[in-house]
Every structure is written in C-alpha cells, then in structure tokens.
Amino acid sequence: MRRLMVRYTVKPGLAEANEDLVRAVYRELHDAAPDAFRYATFPLDDGLSFVHIAEADGEHNPLAELPAFQAFVAGIADRCDQPPVTSGLSEVGSFRLFASSEGQAG
C-alpha cells in the first residue's frame, strides 16, 4: 500500500482555475473507477494552497492515464507560486479516512 501527499500553492487569481482542472480529474476518475485507488483533494484556508492525498495498492498510478490529469500537470508550473512537493505518508492511526484502515485504532 502506497500513500502520498502533494502540497502546492497557486498564484493569486488562479485558485478557481486550479479547482476546475481538479474537478475534471475527478469526473474522469469517477468514469474510470480504478480499483484499489483512493484520492482526495483539499484547498487550505489561505485559498491558494492545495493538498492532494492518494492511496494505491502497488506502484501503478491510474491518474497518469487520465487526459484531465495530464492537462492538470501540464500547466502546474505556470499556476504555482510554490511548486508541488510530494511526501510519502506512513500511517500512525486513522479513523475511517482510508478504506483499508476503517475502524482501526492507531
């Protein structure tokens, strides 16, 4: 099981465009419905920063196959004040956040 978090900050005035691109990714994800993949995106309180969290079984990344995701990443450098930083996540505990850990105590 692989869990990742990506965090970045877009330039002022580009948060809405970024959210539109993210929503397009989710539309394609819902259509493709890849197995053993979970994904969430959150805007932070500053209105410009975003966090994406992904969980996948194995190394395969179904996002890479989606045209909407390809469009999202194609312009990310131009949209960002702070570029994306990817971090691996090791779970200490969670409650109903990930399907594989539902109800587990940490």
N, CA, C and O atoms as a GROMACS GRO file, in nm:
protein
  424
    1MET      N    1   0.085  -0.117   0.000
    1MET     CA    2   0.000   0.000   0.000
    1MET      C    3   0.090   0.124   0.000
    1MET      O    4   0.183   0.135   0.080
    2ARG      N    5   0.060   0.214  -0.089
    2ARG     CA    6   0.139   0.336  -0.102
    2ARG      C    7   0.049   0.457  -0.080
    2ARG      O    8  -0.057   0.468  -0.141
    3ARG      N    9   0.092   0.547   0.007
    3ARG     CA   10   0.017   0.670   0.034
    3ARG      C   11   0.108   0.789   0.011
    3ARG      O   12   0.223   0.792   0.055
    4LEU      N   13   0.054   0.887  -0.059
    4LEU     CA   14   0.129   1.008  -0.090
    4LEU      C   15   0.046   1.132  -0.061
    4LEU      O   16  -0.076   1.130  -0.069
    5MET      N   17   0.116   1.238  -0.028
    5MET     CA   18   0.054   1.369  -0.014
    5MET      C   19   0.132   1.466  -0.103
    5MET      O   20   0.255   1.466  -0.104
    6VAL      N   21   0.060   1.547  -0.178
    6VAL     CA   22   0.120   1.650  -0.260
    6VAL      C   23   0.063   1.784  -0.215
    6VAL      O   24  -0.058   1.799  -0.201
    7ARG      N   25   0.152   1.880  -0.192
    7ARG     CA   26   0.109   2.013  -0.149
    7ARG      C   27   0.175   2.117  -0.238
    7ARG      O   28   0.292   2.105  -0.273
    8TYR      N   29   0.098   2.220  -0.274
    8TYR     CA   30   0.149   2.329  -0.357
    8TYR      C   31   0.063   2.453  -0.334
    8TYR      O   32  -0.046   2.445  -0.278
    9THR      N   33   0.114   2.568  -0.379
    9THR     CA   34   0.042   2.694  -0.367
    9THR      C   35   0.035   2.758  -0.504
    9THR      O   36   0.137   2.777  -0.571
   10VAL      N   37  -0.087   2.790  -0.546
   10VAL     CA   38  -0.105   2.855  -0.676
   10VAL      C   39  -0.090   3.006  -0.662
   10VAL      O   40  -0.098   3.062  -0.553
   11LYS      N   41  -0.068   3.070  -0.776
   11LYS     CA   42  -0.056   3.216  -0.778
   11LYS      C   43  -0.193   3.279  -0.753
   11LYS      O   44  -0.296   3.220  -0.785
   12PRO      N   45  -0.194   3.401  -0.694
   12PRO     CA   46  -0.321   3.470  -0.672
   12PRO      C   47  -0.399   3.480  -0.804
   12PRO      O   48  -0.344   3.510  -0.910
   13GLY      N   49  -0.529   3.455  -0.792
   13GLY     CA   50  -0.616   3.461  -0.908
   13GLY      C   51  -0.629   3.331  -0.984
   13GLY      O   52  -0.708   3.324  -1.078
   14LEU      N   53  -0.552   3.228  -0.947
   14LEU     CA   54  -0.555   3.102  -1.021
   14LEU      C   55  -0.616   2.985  -0.943
   14LEU      O   56  -0.617   2.872  -0.992
   15ALA      N   57  -0.665   3.011  -0.823
   15ALA     CA   58  -0.722   2.902  -0.742
   15ALA      C   59  -0.846   2.843  -0.809
   15ALA      O   60  -0.862   2.721  -0.813
   16GLU      N   61  -0.932   2.927  -0.862
   16GLU     CA   62  -1.054   2.876  -0.926
   16GLU      C   63  -1.022   2.793  -1.050
   16GLU      O   64  -1.082   2.689  -1.072
   17ALA      N   65  -0.927   2.840  -1.130
   17ALA     CA   66  -0.886   2.763  -1.249
   17ALA      C   67  -0.826   2.629  -1.207
   17ALA      O   68  -0.850   2.527  -1.272
   18ASN      N   69  -0.749   2.630  -1.099
   18ASN     CA   70  -0.690   2.505  -1.049
   18ASN      C   71  -0.800   2.409  -1.005
   18ASN      O   72  -0.796   2.290  -1.036
   19GLU      N   73  -0.899   2.461  -0.932
   19GLU     CA   74  -1.009   2.376  -0.887
   19GLU      C   75  -1.087   2.320  -1.005
   19GLU      O   76  -1.131   2.205  -1.000
   20ASP      N   77  -1.106   2.398  -1.110
   20ASP     CA   78  -1.174   2.348  -1.230
   20ASP      C   79  -1.098   2.231  -1.291
   20ASP      O   80  -1.158   2.132  -1.332
   21LEU      N   81  -0.967   2.243  -1.298
   21LEU     CA   82  -0.884   2.134  -1.351
   21LEU      C   83  -0.893   2.010  -1.263
   21LEU      O   84  -0.899   1.898  -1.313
   22VAL      N   85  -0.893   2.030  -1.132
   22VAL     CA   86  -0.904   1.919  -1.037
   22VAL      C   87  -1.039   1.850  -1.052
   22VAL      O   88  -1.047   1.727  -1.053
   23ARG      N   89  -1.146   1.928  -1.065
   23ARG     CA   90  -1.279   1.870  -1.082
   23ARG      C   91  -1.287   1.785  -1.209
   23ARG      O   92  -1.353   1.681  -1.210
   24ALA      N   93  -1.221   1.828  -1.314
   24ALA     CA   94  -1.218   1.749  -1.439
   24ALA      C   95  -1.150   1.614  -1.415
   24ALA      O   96  -1.193   1.512  -1.470
   25VAL      N   97  -1.046   1.614  -1.334
   25VAL     CA   98  -0.978   1.488  -1.299
   25VAL      C   99  -1.076   1.396  -1.228
   25VAL      O  100  -1.084   1.277  -1.258
   26TYR      N  101  -1.151   1.450  -1.132
   26TYR     CA  102  -1.246   1.367  -1.058
   26TYR      C  103  -1.358   1.314  -1.147
   26TYR      O  104  -1.404   1.201  -1.128
   27ARG      N  105  -1.403   1.392  -1.242
   27ARG     CA  106  -1.505   1.341  -1.335
   27ARG      C  107  -1.452   1.219  -1.410
   27ARG      O  108  -1.522   1.118  -1.423
   28GLU      N  109  -1.329   1.227  -1.458
   28GLU     CA  110  -1.270   1.113  -1.529
   28GLU      C  111  -1.242   0.996  -1.435
   28GLU      O  112  -1.259   0.880  -1.474
   29LEU      N  113  -1.201   1.024  -1.313
   29LEU     CA  114  -1.180   0.917  -1.215
   29LEU      C  115  -1.309   0.842  -1.188
   29LEU      O  116  -1.310   0.719  -1.181
   30HIS      N  117  -1.418   0.916  -1.172
   30HIS     CA  118  -1.547   0.852  -1.146
   30HIS      C  119  -1.589   0.765  -1.264
   30HIS      O  120  -1.648   0.659  -1.244
   31ASP      N  121  -1.560   0.809  -1.385
   31ASP     CA  122  -1.592   0.729  -1.503
   31ASP      C  123  -1.503   0.605  -1.512
   31ASP      O  124  -1.551   0.496  -1.543
   32ALA      N  125  -1.374   0.622  -1.487
   32ALA     CA  126  -1.279   0.512  -1.498
   32ALA      C  127  -1.289   0.414  -1.381
   32ALA      O  128  -1.268   0.294  -1.398
   33ALA      N  129  -1.320   0.466  -1.264
   33ALA     CA  130  -1.336   0.387  -1.141
   33ALA      C  131  -1.223   0.285  -1.121
   33ALA      O  132  -1.250   0.165  -1.112
   34PRO      N  133  -1.098   0.331  -1.113
   34PRO     CA  134  -0.988   0.235  -1.095
   34PRO      C  135  -0.997   0.164  -0.960
   34PRO      O  136  -1.027   0.225  -0.857
   35ASP      N  137  -0.969   0.035  -0.964
   35ASP     CA  138  -0.971  -0.045  -0.841
   35ASP      C  139  -0.852  -0.009  -0.754
   35ASP      O  140  -0.747   0.033  -0.802
   36ALA      N  141  -0.869  -0.027  -0.625
   36ALA     CA  142  -0.760  -0.014  -0.528
   36ALA      C  143  -0.690   0.121  -0.537
   36ALA      O  144  -0.569   0.130  -0.522
   37PHE      N  145  -0.768   0.227  -0.562
   37PHE     CA  146  -0.712   0.363  -0.568
   37PHE      C  147  -0.809   0.456  -0.498
   37PHE      O  148  -0.929   0.455  -0.526
   38ARG      N  149  -0.756   0.537  -0.409
   38ARG     CA  150  -0.834   0.637  -0.338
   38ARG      C  151  -0.761   0.770  -0.348
   38ARG      O  152  -0.638   0.776  -0.346
   39TYR      N  153  -0.840   0.877  -0.360
   39TYR     CA  154  -0.780   1.006  -0.389
   39TYR      C  155  -0.869   1.116  -0.334
   39TYR      O  156  -0.991   1.108  -0.343
   40ALA      N  157  -0.807   1.219  -0.278
   40ALA     CA  158  -0.883   1.333  -0.226
   40ALA      C  159  -0.800   1.459  -0.245
   40ALA      O  160  -0.677   1.456  -0.242
   41THR      N  161  -0.870   1.570  -0.264
   41THR     CA  162  -0.805   1.700  -0.281
   41THR      C  163  -0.871   1.800  -0.188
   41THR      O  164  -0.994   1.803  -0.175
   42PHE      N  165  -0.790   1.881  -0.123
   42PHE     CA  166  -0.840   1.978  -0.026
   42PHE      C  167  -0.776   2.115  -0.050
   42PHE      O  168  -0.653   2.124  -0.057
   43PRO      N  169  -0.856   2.221  -0.060
   43PRO     CA  170  -0.798   2.355  -0.058
   43PRO      C  171  -0.774   2.394   0.088
   43PRO      O  172  -0.852   2.358   0.176
   44LEU      N  173  -0.667   2.465   0.114
   44LEU     CA  174  -0.637   2.508   0.251
   44LEU      C  175  -0.697   2.646   0.277
   44LEU      O  176  -0.743   2.713   0.186
   45ASP      N  177  -0.695   2.685   0.403
   45ASP     CA  178  -0.761   2.808   0.445
   45ASP      C  179  -0.709   2.935   0.377
   45ASP      O  180  -0.781   3.034   0.368
   46ASP      N  181  -0.585   2.934   0.330
   46ASP     CA  182  -0.532   3.054   0.266
   46ASP      C  183  -0.594   3.079   0.128
   46ASP      O  184  -0.574   3.186   0.070
   47GLY      N  185  -0.669   2.980   0.077
   47GLY     CA  186  -0.736   2.996  -0.051
   47GLY      C  187  -0.646   2.974  -0.172
   47GLY      O  188  -0.694   2.976  -0.285
   48LEU      N  189  -0.518   2.953  -0.149
   48LEU     CA  190  -0.424   2.935  -0.259
   48LEU      C  191  -0.347   2.802  -0.253
   48LEU      O  192  -0.292   2.758  -0.354
   49SER      N  193  -0.345   2.740  -0.137
   49SER     CA  194  -0.272   2.615  -0.120
   49SER      C  195  -0.367   2.497  -0.132
   49SER      O  196  -0.484   2.504  -0.094
   50PHE      N  197  -0.314   2.388  -0.187
   50PHE     CA  198  -0.392   2.267  -0.206
   50PHE      C  199  -0.312   2.148  -0.157
   50PHE      O  200  -0.189   2.145  -0.164
   51VAL      N  201  -0.384   2.048  -0.106
   51VAL     CA  202  -0.325   1.921  -0.065
   51VAL      C  203  -0.402   1.810  -0.136
   51VAL      O  204  -0.525   1.807  -0.135
   52HIS      N  205  -0.328   1.720  -0.198
   52HIS     CA  206  -0.385   1.601  -0.261
   52HIS      C  207  -0.331   1.482  -0.183
   52HIS      O  208  -0.212   1.475  -0.154
   53ILE      N  209  -0.419   1.388  -0.151
   53ILE     CA  210  -0.379   1.266  -0.081
   53ILE      C  211  -0.424   1.148  -0.167
   53ILE      O  212  -0.539   1.141  -0.211
   54ALA      N  213  -0.332   1.056  -0.191
   54ALA     CA  214  -0.362   0.938  -0.272
   54ALA      C  215  -0.319   0.813  -0.199
   54ALA      O  216  -0.218   0.812  -0.128
   55GLU      N  217  -0.396   0.708  -0.219
   55GLU     CA  218  -0.362   0.577  -0.166
   55GLU      C  219  -0.380   0.477  -0.279
   55GLU      O  220  -0.485   0.474  -0.344
   56ALA      N  221  -0.279   0.396  -0.303
   56ALA     CA  222  -0.286   0.297  -0.411
   56ALA      C  223  -0.223   0.166  -0.365
   56ALA      O  224  -0.128   0.165  -0.287
   57ASP      N  225  -0.280   0.058  -0.414
   57ASP     CA  226  -0.218  -0.073  -0.394
   57ASP      C  227  -0.117  -0.090  -0.505
   57ASP      O  228  -0.154  -0.087  -0.623
   58GLY      N  229   0.008  -0.107  -0.471
   58GLY     CA  230   0.112  -0.123  -0.572
   58GLY      C  231   0.163   0.010  -0.624
   58GLY      O  232   0.132   0.116  -0.570
   59GLU      N  233   0.241   0.004  -0.729
   59GLU     CA  234   0.308   0.121  -0.784
   59GLU      C  235   0.230   0.188  -0.898
   59GLU      O  236   0.264   0.299  -0.938
   60HIS      N  237   0.127   0.123  -0.948
   60HIS     CA  238   0.051   0.177  -1.062
   60HIS      C  239  -0.023   0.304  -1.020
   60HIS      O  240  -0.088   0.308  -0.916
   61ASN      N  241  -0.011   0.409  -1.103
   61ASN     CA  242  -0.080   0.535  -1.078
   61ASN      C  243  -0.184   0.556  -1.188
   61ASN      O  244  -0.148   0.598  -1.299
   62PRO      N  245  -0.312   0.528  -1.161
   62PRO     CA  246  -0.414   0.543  -1.264
   62PRO      C  247  -0.436   0.688  -1.307
   62PRO      O  248  -0.491   0.713  -1.414
   63LEU      N  249  -0.394   0.783  -1.226
   63LEU     CA  250  -0.409   0.924  -1.264
   63LEU      C  251  -0.332   0.954  -1.393
   63LEU      O  252  -0.380   1.030  -1.478
   64ALA      N  253  -0.216   0.896  -1.407
   64ALA     CA  254  -0.130   0.925  -1.522
   64ALA      C  255  -0.197   0.893  -1.655
   64ALA      O  256  -0.160   0.947  -1.759
   65GLU      N  257  -0.296   0.804  -1.653
   65GLU     CA  258  -0.365   0.764  -1.776
   65GLU      C  259  -0.480   0.856  -1.814
   65GLU      O  260  -0.532   0.846  -1.925
   66LEU      N  261  -0.519   0.945  -1.725
   66LEU     CA  262  -0.635   1.031  -1.749
   66LEU      C  263  -0.596   1.158  -1.825
   66LEU      O  264  -0.505   1.229  -1.781
   67PRO      N  265  -0.662   1.187  -1.937
   67PRO     CA  266  -0.634   1.312  -2.010
   67PRO      C  267  -0.650   1.436  -1.922
   67PRO      O  268  -0.573   1.531  -1.936
   68ALA      N  269  -0.749   1.436  -1.834
   68ALA     CA  270  -0.770   1.553  -1.747
   68ALA      C  271  -0.652   1.572  -1.651
   68ALA      O  272  -0.613   1.685  -1.622
   69PHE      N  273  -0.595   1.462  -1.602
   69PHE     CA  274  -0.479   1.474  -1.514
   69PHE      C  275  -0.357   1.521  -1.592
   69PHE      O  276  -0.278   1.601  -1.542
   70GLN      N  277  -0.342   1.474  -1.713
   70GLN     CA  278  -0.233   1.520  -1.798
   70GLN      C  279  -0.244   1.670  -1.823
   70GLN      O  280  -0.144   1.741  -1.823
   71ALA      N  281  -0.367   1.719  -1.844
   71ALA     CA  282  -0.389   1.864  -1.862
   71ALA      C  283  -0.358   1.939  -1.732
   71ALA      O  284  -0.301   2.048  -1.736
   72PHE      N  285  -0.396   1.880  -1.619
   72PHE     CA  286  -0.370   1.942  -1.489
   72PHE      C  287  -0.220   1.960  -1.466
   72PHE      O  288  -0.176   2.069  -1.429
   73VAL      N  289  -0.142   1.854  -1.487
   73VAL     CA  290   0.001   1.864  -1.460
   73VAL      C  291   0.076   1.943  -1.567
   73VAL      O  292   0.183   1.997  -1.540
   74ALA      N  293   0.022   1.950  -1.688
   74ALA     CA  294   0.091   2.022  -1.796
   74ALA      C  295   0.111   2.169  -1.762
   74ALA      O  296   0.212   2.228  -1.800
   75GLY      N  297   0.018   2.230  -1.692
   75GLY     CA  298   0.029   2.372  -1.661
   75GLY      C  299   0.058   2.404  -1.517
   75GLY      O  300   0.050   2.520  -1.476
   76ILE      N  301   0.093   2.303  -1.438
   76ILE     CA  302   0.109   2.325  -1.294
   76ILE      C  303   0.221   2.423  -1.262
   76ILE      O  304   0.207   2.504  -1.171
   77ALA      N  305   0.331   2.418  -1.334
   77ALA     CA  306   0.444   2.508  -1.305
   77ALA      C  307   0.405   2.653  -1.327
   77ALA      O  308   0.449   2.741  -1.252
   78ASP      N  309   0.324   2.680  -1.428
   78ASP     CA  310   0.281   2.816  -1.456
   78ASP      C  311   0.179   2.867  -1.355
   78ASP      O  312   0.169   2.987  -1.332
   79ARG      N  313   0.102   2.775  -1.294
   79ARG     CA  314  -0.001   2.815  -1.197
   79ARG      C  315   0.054   2.835  -1.057
   79ARG      O  316  -0.011   2.898  -0.973
   80CYS      N  317   0.173   2.783  -1.029
   80CYS     CA  318   0.220   2.777  -0.890
   80CYS      C  319   0.317   2.887  -0.851
   80CYS      O  320   0.406   2.924  -0.928
   81ASP      N  321   0.298   2.938  -0.730
   81ASP     CA  322   0.398   3.020  -0.662
   81ASP      C  323   0.496   2.928  -0.589
   81ASP      O  324   0.617   2.953  -0.588
   82GLN      N  325   0.442   2.821  -0.529
   82GLN     CA  326   0.524   2.719  -0.465
   82GLN      C  327   0.493   2.588  -0.535
   82GLN      O  328   0.379   2.541  -0.532
   83PRO      N  329   0.592   2.528  -0.599
   83PRO     CA  330   0.568   2.407  -0.679
   83PRO      C  331   0.527   2.289  -0.592
   83PRO      O  332   0.548   2.289  -0.471
   84PRO      N  333   0.469   2.188  -0.655
   84PRO     CA  334   0.427   2.070  -0.581
   84PRO      C  335   0.543   2.000  -0.510
   84PRO      O  336   0.651   1.982  -0.567
   85VAL      N  337   0.518   1.961  -0.387
   85VAL     CA  338   0.611   1.881  -0.307
   85VAL      C  339   0.538   1.753  -0.270
   85VAL      O  340   0.430   1.757  -0.211
   86THR      N  341   0.597   1.640  -0.304
   86THR     CA  342   0.537   1.511  -0.277
   86THR      C  343   0.605   1.447  -0.156
   86THR      O  344   0.727   1.444  -0.146
   87SER      N  345   0.522   1.397  -0.065
   87SER     CA  346   0.571   1.330   0.054
   87SER      C  347   0.502   1.196   0.068
   87SER      O  348   0.382   1.185   0.045
   88GLY      N  349   0.578   1.094   0.104
   88GLY     CA  350   0.518   0.966   0.138
   88GLY      C  351   0.453   0.977   0.275
   88GLY      O  352   0.500   1.051   0.361
   89LEU      N  353   0.345   0.904   0.295
   89LEU     CA  354   0.275   0.905   0.422
   89LEU      C  355   0.281   0.768   0.486
   89LEU      O  356   0.251   0.667   0.422
   90SER      N  357   0.319   0.764   0.612
   90SER     CA  358   0.316   0.642   0.692
   90SER      C  359   0.213   0.663   0.801
   90SER      O  360   0.225   0.757   0.880
   91GLU      N  361   0.114   0.578   0.804
   91GLU     CA  362   0.003   0.596   0.897
   91GLU      C  363   0.041   0.556   1.039
   91GLU      O  364   0.094   0.448   1.064
   92VAL      N  365   0.012   0.646   1.131
   92VAL     CA  366   0.023   0.616   1.274
   92VAL      C  367  -0.113   0.566   1.321
   92VAL      O  368  -0.122   0.474   1.401
   93GLY      N  369  -0.218   0.629   1.271
   93GLY     CA  370  -0.354   0.588   1.302
   93GLY      C  371  -0.450   0.671   1.220
   93GLY      O  372  -0.416   0.780   1.173
   94SER      N  373  -0.569   0.620   1.202
   94SER     CA  374  -0.674   0.694   1.133
   94SER      C  375  -0.808   0.634   1.172
   94SER      O  376  -0.815   0.524   1.227
   95PHE      N  377  -0.911   0.706   1.143
   95PHE     CA  378  -1.045   0.656   1.168
   95PHE      C  379  -1.130   0.687   1.046
   95PHE      O  380  -1.167   0.803   1.023
   96ARG      N  381  -1.162   0.585   0.969
   96ARG     CA  382  -1.249   0.594   0.852
   96ARG      C  383  -1.198   0.688   0.743
   96ARG      O  384  -1.277   0.732   0.659
   97LEU      N  385  -1.071   0.718   0.743
   97LEU     CA  386  -1.017   0.803   0.638
   97LEU      C  387  -0.984   0.721   0.514
   97LEU      O  388  -1.019   0.760   0.403
   98PHE      N  389  -0.918   0.609   0.533
   98PHE     CA  390  -0.884   0.521   0.424
   98PHE      C  391  -0.965   0.393   0.438
   98PHE      O  392  -0.989   0.345   0.549
   99ALA      N  393  -1.008   0.340   0.325
   99ALA     CA  394  -1.090   0.220   0.326
   99ALA      C  395  -1.020   0.104   0.396
   99ALA      O  396  -1.085   0.024   0.464
  100SER      N  397  -0.889   0.094   0.380
  100SER     CA  398  -0.815  -0.018   0.438
  100SER      C  399  -0.798  -0.006   0.588
  100SER      O  400  -0.762  -0.104   0.654
  101SER      N  401  -0.823   0.112   0.645
  101SER     CA  402  -0.800   0.129   0.789
  101SER      C  403  -0.929   0.161   0.864
  101SER      O  404  -0.924   0.205   0.979
  102GLU      N  405  -1.041   0.140   0.802
  102GLU     CA  406  -1.168   0.176   0.866
  102GLU      C  407  -1.182   0.104   0.998
  102GLU      O  408  -1.172  -0.018   1.007
  103GLY      N  409  -1.205   0.184   1.101
  103GLY     CA  410  -1.228   0.130   1.233
  103GLY      C  411  -1.103   0.087   1.308
  103GLY      O  412  -1.114   0.042   1.423
  104GLN      N  413  -0.987   0.100   1.248
  104GLN     CA  414  -0.864   0.059   1.316
  104GLN      C  415  -0.819   0.167   1.412
  104GLN      O  416  -0.830   0.286   1.382
  105ALA      N  417  -0.770   0.126   1.524
  105ALA     CA  418  -0.711   0.221   1.618
  105ALA      C  419  -0.564   0.236   1.587
  105ALA      O  420  -0.501   0.141   1.540
  106GLY      N  421  -0.508   0.354   1.611
  106GLY     CA  422  -0.368   0.376   1.579
  106GLY      C  423  -0.283   0.390   1.699
  106GLY      O  424  -0.162   0.408   1.687
   0.00000   0.00000   0.00000
